[in-house]
């Protein structure tokens, strides 16, 4: 038995390791996307923070969607009321 015979990896094993590598890469990519920072989104917390109704910043009185001019200014100011 030569020294190379014991270290051979069969083709099916190589395929299995390849599939495992692809699965691991996909898992890591999914984790990165899930954990990465996202742009701030409007929440009812802003209404609690500012003591203003949602309709002050949003066209729809219930909140969400397009912003009013005031809402655009609030967003441009880092989601904070001007001092």
GROMACS elastic network, one bead per residue, 0.5 to 0.9 nm:
[ bonds ]
;  ai    aj funct       b0    kb
    1     4     6  0.82135   500
    1     5     6  0.65548   500
    1     6     6  0.80416   500
    2     5     6  0.55769   500
    2     6     6  0.76661   500
    3     6     6  0.63209   500
    3     7     6  0.74674   500
    4     7     6  0.54627   500
    4     8     6  0.66118   500
    5     8     6  0.56494   500
    6     9     6  0.85907   500
    9    12     6  0.84051   500
    9    13     6  0.63537   500
    9    14     6  0.66696   500
   10    13     6  0.53262   500
   10    14     6  0.63982   500
   10    15     6  0.88497   500
   11    14     6  0.50507   500
   11    15     6  0.62730   500
   11    16     6  0.86889   500
   12    15     6  0.50378   500
   12    16     6  0.61980   500
   12    17     6  0.86913   500
   13    17     6  0.61802   500
   13    18     6  0.84667   500
   14    17     6  0.51365   500
   14    18     6  0.60588   500
   14    19     6  0.86102   500
   15    19     6  0.61488   500
   15    20     6  0.85508   500
   16    19     6  0.51287   500
   16    20     6  0.61388   500
   16    21     6  0.85433   500
   17    21     6  0.60496   500
   17    22     6  0.86147   500
   18    21     6  0.50316   500
   18    22     6  0.62530   500
   18    23     6  0.85997   500
   19    22     6  0.50957   500
   19    23     6  0.61073   500
   19    24     6  0.85206   500
   20    23     6  0.50102   500
   20    24     6  0.60240   500
   20    25     6  0.85353   500
   21    24     6  0.50540   500
   21    25     6  0.61428   500
   21    26     6  0.85876   500
   22    25     6  0.50947   500
   22    26     6  0.61766   500
   22    27     6  0.86003   500
   23    26     6  0.50910   500
   23    27     6  0.61442   500
   23    28     6  0.86456   500
   24    27     6  0.50311   500
   24    28     6  0.61710   500
   24    29     6  0.85594   500
   25    28     6  0.51296   500
   25    29     6  0.60862   500
   25    30     6  0.85069   500
   26    29     6  0.50573   500
   26    30     6  0.60361   500
   26    31     6  0.85558   500
   27    30     6  0.51043   500
   27    31     6  0.61985   500
   27    32     6  0.86853   500
   28    31     6  0.50769   500
   28    32     6  0.62134   500
   28    33     6  0.87037   500
   29    32     6  0.51113   500
   29    33     6  0.62572   500
   29    34     6  0.85858   500
   30    33     6  0.52127   500
   30    34     6  0.61032   500
   30    35     6  0.85817   500
   31    34     6  0.50527   500
   31    35     6  0.59923   500
   31    36     6  0.82896   500
   32    35     6  0.52885   500
   32    36     6  0.57347   500
   33    36     6  0.53838   500
   33    37     6  0.85538   500
   34    37     6  0.84563   500
   35    38     6  0.88112   500
   37    40     6  0.89770   500
   38    41     6  0.84959   500
   40    43     6  0.89864   500
   40    79     6  0.86961   500
   42    45     6  0.80004   500
   42    46     6  0.69224   500
   42    63     6  0.82449   500
   42    64     6  0.68928   500
   43    46     6  0.57817   500
   43    47     6  0.75553   500
   43    63     6  0.85738   500
   43    64     6  0.83104   500
   44    47     6  0.51928   500
   44    48     6  0.65253   500
   44    49     6  0.86771   500
   44    54     6  0.75603   500
   44    63     6  0.84268   500
   45    49     6  0.59582   500
   45    50     6  0.85349   500
   46    50     6  0.59491   500
   46    51     6  0.79675   500
   46    52     6  0.81789   500
   46    54     6  0.82241   500
   46    79     6  0.79156   500
   46    80     6  0.88170   500
   47    50     6  0.53017   500
   47    51     6  0.53772   500
   47    52     6  0.52572   500
   47    53     6  0.58643   500
   47    54     6  0.60289   500
   48    51     6  0.51324   500
   48    52     6  0.73348   500
   48    53     6  0.86947   500
   49    52     6  0.81056   500
   49    80     6  0.88378   500
   50    53     6  0.84951   500
   50    80     6  0.80857   500
   50    81     6  0.72926   500
   52    55     6  0.81704   500
   52    56     6  0.65266   500
   52    57     6  0.85786   500
   53    56     6  0.56257   500
   53    57     6  0.79457   500
   53    61     6  0.77266   500
   53    62     6  0.83789   500
   53    63     6  0.84013   500
   54    57     6  0.59179   500
   54    58     6  0.60684   500
   54    59     6  0.88129   500
   54    60     6  0.79951   500
   54    61     6  0.59866   500
   54    62     6  0.59753   500
   54    64     6  0.80051   500
   55    59     6  0.60956   500
   55    60     6  0.58862   500
   55    62     6  0.62189   500
   55    63     6  0.57864   500
   55    64     6  0.88884   500
   55    67     6  0.89084   500
   55    68     6  0.83511   500
   56    59     6  0.78117   500
   56    61     6  0.75756   500
   56    63     6  0.86255   500
   56    67     6  0.87652   500
   56    68     6  0.72526   500
   56    70     6  0.69484   500
   56    71     6  0.69266   500
   57    60     6  0.87998   500
   57    61     6  0.87147   500
   57    63     6  0.76199   500
   57    64     6  0.89176   500
   57    66     6  0.85940   500
   57    67     6  0.55659   500
   57    68     6  0.52830   500
   57    69     6  0.74767   500
   57    70     6  0.56398   500
   57    72     6  0.73666   500
   57    73     6  0.88969   500
   57    74     6  0.76824   500
   58    61     6  0.64939   500
   58    62     6  0.78593   500
   58    63     6  0.52363   500
   58    64     6  0.61757   500
   58    65     6  0.66334   500
   58    66     6  0.58161   500
   58    68     6  0.53643   500
   58    69     6  0.88758   500
   58    70     6  0.85298   500
   58    71     6  0.63152   500
   59    62     6  0.85878   500
   59    63     6  0.72640   500
   59    64     6  0.80270   500
   59    65     6  0.72407   500
   59    66     6  0.57093   500
   59    67     6  0.56501   500
   59    68     6  0.56031   500
   59    71     6  0.89428   500
   60    63     6  0.53229   500
   60    64     6  0.68008   500
   60    65     6  0.71623   500
   60    66     6  0.75926   500
   60    67     6  0.85082   500
   61    64     6  0.85864   500
   63    66     6  0.86599   500
   63    67     6  0.88640   500
   64    67     6  0.80038   500
   66    71     6  0.87870   500
   67    70     6  0.76096   500
   67    71     6  0.50901   500
   67    72     6  0.58732   500
   68    72     6  0.61986   500
   68    73     6  0.86086   500
   69    72     6  0.50766   500
   69    73     6  0.62521   500
   69    74     6  0.86111   500
   70    73     6  0.51236   500
   70    74     6  0.61461   500
   70    75     6  0.86754   500
   71    75     6  0.61452   500
   71    76     6  0.85378   500
   71    79     6  0.87499   500
   72    75     6  0.51311   500
   72    76     6  0.61109   500
   72    77     6  0.85692   500
   73    76     6  0.50274   500
   73    77     6  0.61268   500
   73    78     6  0.89142   500
   73    79     6  0.84775   500
   73    81     6  0.86538   500
   73    82     6  0.88934   500
   74    77     6  0.51427   500
   74    78     6  0.67692   500
   74    79     6  0.50775   500
   74    80     6  0.58068   500
   74    81     6  0.60340   500
   74    82     6  0.77529   500
   75    78     6  0.54021   500
   75    80     6  0.73623   500
   76    79     6  0.69523   500
   76    80     6  0.86376   500
   77    80     6  0.56954   500
   77    81     6  0.71616   500
   77    82     6  0.71786   500
   78    81     6  0.85569   500
   80    83     6  0.87117   500
